[in-house]
């Protein structure tokens, strides 16, 4: 397989950002609904909202970003779950600390934390999880 051009890499990252945007909208919608409509505390509402966003991320990454839907789903799902455990922990801890220690409003905290974790942790590891060539995984 030929190496990707800069344009291809940029388009893939942009598609991942759009997928992440959709996942963030779902995450944010669940978070806001739980807090505002059901009066759940922001730190408790954080967990189900992250799970909803993770579901969107897996489907979007598998089919749209990395076009890996033709590959076996089990290894991808297992790898994704491992990455998401780290993502979940980083999002949960960073959100909790930002909200509790700084007083940043929870919607802004969610957006800041989610993007930082996405760009520095999740996306780089997803490239390996959804790689077609097993040698690209590690």
C-alpha positions as CSV (number, residue, x, y, z in Angstrom):
1,X,0.0,0.0,0.0
2,X,1.4,3.4,-1.0
3,X,2.1,5.9,1.7
4,X,-0.6,8.6,2.2
5,X,0.0,12.0,0.9
6,X,-0.2,15.0,3.2
7,X,-3.6,15.9,1.7
8,X,-4.9,12.4,2.4
9,X,-3.7,12.5,6.0
10,X,-5.2,16.0,6.4
11,X,-8.6,14.8,5.0
12,X,-8.6,11.8,7.2
13,X,-7.9,13.9,10.2
14,X,-10.6,16.3,9.2
15,X,-13.1,13.4,8.7
16,X,-12.1,12.2,12.2
17,X,-12.7,15.7,13.6
18,X,-16.1,15.7,12.0
19,X,-16.8,12.2,13.4
20,X,-15.6,13.5,16.7
21,X,-17.8,16.5,16.3
22,X,-20.8,14.2,15.9
23,X,-19.8,12.2,18.9
24,X,-19.3,15.3,20.9
25,X,-22.8,16.6,20.0
26,X,-24.2,13.3,21.2
27,X,-22.0,13.4,24.3
28,X,-23.0,17.0,25.0
29,X,-26.7,16.3,24.3
30,X,-26.7,13.5,26.8
31,X,-24.7,15.4,29.3
32,X,-26.9,18.5,29.0
33,X,-30.1,16.6,29.1
34,X,-29.2,14.7,32.2
35,X,-28.0,17.8,34.0
36,X,-30.7,20.2,32.9
37,X,-33.8,17.9,32.5
38,X,-33.1,15.2,35.1
39,X,-31.1,17.3,37.5
40,X,-28.2,14.8,37.6
41,X,-24.9,16.3,38.8
42,X,-22.5,17.1,36.0
43,X,-19.9,14.7,37.3
44,X,-22.4,11.8,37.5
45,X,-23.9,12.7,34.1
46,X,-20.4,12.6,32.6
47,X,-20.2,8.8,32.5
48,X,-23.3,8.0,30.4
49,X,-22.5,10.9,28.1
50,X,-19.0,9.6,27.4
51,X,-20.3,6.1,26.6
52,X,-22.8,7.5,24.1
53,X,-20.1,9.5,22.4
54,X,-17.7,6.5,22.3
55,X,-20.4,4.5,20.4
56,X,-20.5,7.2,17.7
57,X,-16.7,7.3,17.6
58,X,-16.3,3.5,16.9
59,X,-18.8,3.4,14.1
60,X,-17.6,6.6,12.5
61,X,-13.9,5.6,12.7
62,X,-14.5,2.1,11.4
63,X,-16.6,3.1,8.4
64,X,-15.9,6.7,7.5
65,X,-12.5,7.8,8.9
66,X,-10.3,4.7,8.3
67,X,-12.6,2.8,5.9
68,X,-11.9,-0.4,7.8
69,X,-15.4,-1.9,7.7
70,X,-14.2,-4.7,5.5
71,X,-11.8,-5.9,8.2
72,X,-12.6,-8.1,11.1
73,X,-14.6,-6.2,13.7
74,X,-13.5,-8.1,16.8
75,X,-9.8,-7.0,16.8
76,X,-10.9,-3.4,16.0
77,X,-13.5,-3.5,18.8
78,X,-11.1,-4.9,21.3
79,X,-8.4,-2.3,20.4
80,X,-11.0,0.5,20.4
81,X,-12.2,-0.6,23.8
82,X,-8.7,-0.5,25.2
83,X,-8.1,3.0,23.8
84,X,-11.5,4.1,25.0
85,X,-10.7,2.9,28.5
86,X,-7.8,5.3,28.5
87,X,-9.8,8.0,26.7
88,X,-12.7,7.6,29.2
89,X,-10.3,7.8,32.2
90,X,-8.5,10.9,30.8
91,X,-11.8,12.6,29.9
92,X,-13.4,11.8,33.3
93,X,-10.4,12.9,35.3
94,X,-9.7,16.0,33.3
95,X,-13.4,17.1,33.3
96,X,-13.7,16.5,37.0
97,X,-10.6,18.4,37.8
98,X,-11.4,21.3,35.5
99,X,-14.9,21.7,36.8
100,X,-14.0,21.2,40.5
101,X,-10.7,23.1,40.7
102,X,-11.3,26.0,38.3
103,X,-15.0,26.6,38.2
104,X,-15.0,26.4,34.4
105,X,-18.6,25.9,33.4
106,X,-19.3,22.2,32.6
107,X,-20.1,22.7,28.9
108,X,-16.8,24.5,28.2
109,X,-14.9,21.9,30.3
110,X,-16.5,19.1,28.3
111,X,-15.4,20.6,25.0
112,X,-11.9,21.5,26.1
113,X,-11.2,18.1,27.7
114,X,-12.7,16.1,24.9
115,X,-10.7,17.9,22.2
116,X,-7.4,17.7,24.1
117,X,-7.8,14.0,24.8
118,X,-8.9,13.3,21.2
119,X,-5.9,15.1,19.6
120,X,-3.2,13.9,21.9
121,X,-4.3,10.4,22.8
122,X,-7.3,8.9,21.0
123,X,-6.7,9.7,17.3
124,X,-3.0,8.6,17.3
125,X,-4.0,5.3,18.8
126,X,-7.1,4.8,16.6
127,X,-4.8,5.0,13.5
128,X,-3.2,1.8,14.8
129,X,-6.5,0.1,15.9
130,X,-8.1,0.5,12.4
131,X,-4.9,-0.1,10.4
132,X,-5.3,-2.6,7.6
133,X,-1.8,-3.9,7.9
134,X,-1.1,-5.6,11.3
135,X,2.5,-4.3,11.2
136,X,1.1,-0.7,11.4
137,X,-0.5,-1.6,14.8
138,X,2.6,-1.9,16.7
